[in-house]
Amino acid sequence: MSQTADPGASKSRGVTFRGRGFARLAGTKLSLLICPHCSQRNAPKTVEKGYCNWCSYEPSREDIEPAL
């Protein structure tokens, strides 16, 4: 049986958290690039984990807004 992938699932889009920080959202995967809490650029080793390497902040998905 053939499985077709959702064309929008692999596309990532830039998001902020109520206007602060910056992340990439691809489907349900969140890559945190700039922390909305401490405003630091995230360490490359923790970007894909979705939390801030410096202050351990894990952003709420309820706060996600599209980046302009």
Secondary structure by P-SEA (a helix, b strand, c coil): ccccccccccbbbbbbccccbbbbbcccbbbbcccccccccccccccccccccccbbbbbcccccccc
